[in-house]
Amino acid sequence: MTGVQVFYEGRVQGVGFRYCVRQLACGFEVTGWVRNLPDGRVELQACGEPGELEEFLTAILESELKAHIKTTERHPVAGFAAKGFEIAR
């Protein structure tokens, strides 16, 4: 299992970004969470098999969300245990 932390910057809050990401995650074998940050960015942490994880992240960038994303910042993290994919508060 591979883990990744991604920060999305742009007009990513108040546009349903987290809900769309959660819906996209349902189509992939990934676990993790997505949340809004006080500085206006959205943080995602996800874990899965490397190929599946890459496809999920690509699906986010190719979805209707791409119009709201200005930049992304990506960091590897250790794999972690989680159930499903949720919106964190």
C-alpha positions in Angstrom: 0.0 0.0 0.0 1.1 3.5 -0.9 0.0 6.7 0.8 -0.1 10.2 -0.5 -0.9 13.7 0.8 -2.1 16.2 -1.7 -2.9 19.9 -1.2 -5.2 21.5 -3.8 -5.1 25.3 -4.1 -7.4 27.5 -6.1 -11.2 28.0 -5.8 -11.5 24.7 -4.0 -13.7 25.6 -1.1 -17.4 26.3 -1.3 -17.8 24.6 -4.7 -18.5 21.0 -3.6 -14.9 19.9 -4.0 -14.7 17.5 -1.1 -18.1 15.9 -2.0 -16.9 15.3 -5.6 -13.6 13.8 -4.4 -15.5 11.5 -2.1 -17.8 10.4 -4.9 -14.8 9.8 -7.2 -13.2 7.7 -4.5 -16.1 5.3 -4.6 -15.0 4.2 -8.1 -11.5 3.2 -6.8 -10.0 0.9 -4.2 -8.6 3.7 -2.1 -9.1 4.7 1.5 -8.6 8.0 3.2 -10.1 11.5 3.7 -10.4 15.0 2.3 -10.8 18.2 4.3 -10.9 22.0 4.0 -8.0 23.9 5.6 -8.2 27.3 7.2 -5.9 28.8 4.6 -8.3 28.1 1.8 -6.7 24.9 0.4 -8.1 21.4 0.5 -6.0 18.5 1.9 -6.4 14.9 0.7 -4.8 11.9 2.2 -5.3 8.6 0.4 -3.9 5.1 0.5 -4.1 2.2 -2.0 -2.2 0.1 -4.4 0.2 2.4 -6.4 -1.6 2.0 -9.8 -5.1 2.4 -8.3 -4.0 5.5 -6.3 -2.5 7.1 -9.4 -5.7 6.5 -11.4 -7.8 8.1 -8.6 -5.6 11.2 -8.5 -5.7 11.5 -12.3 -9.5 11.2 -12.2 -9.6 14.1 -9.8 -7.5 16.3 -12.1 -9.5 15.2 -15.2 -12.9 15.8 -13.6 -15.0 18.9 -13.5 -12.9 19.9 -10.5 -10.0 20.8 -12.7 -11.5 24.2 -13.4 -11.2 25.0 -9.7 -7.6 23.7 -9.1 -4.8 26.3 -9.6 -2.0 24.3 -8.1 -1.3 20.9 -6.4 1.4 20.0 -3.9 2.0 16.3 -3.5 3.9 14.4 -0.8 4.4 10.7 -0.2 3.2 9.4 3.2 3.4 6.0 4.8 0.5 3.7 4.1 -2.2 3.9 6.8 -5.2 1.9 7.8 -8.6 3.5 7.1 -12.1 2.3 6.3 -13.6 3.8 3.2 -13.1 7.4 2.1 -14.6 10.2 4.1 -14.9 14.0 4.5 -12.9 15.0 7.6 -13.8 18.0 9.6 
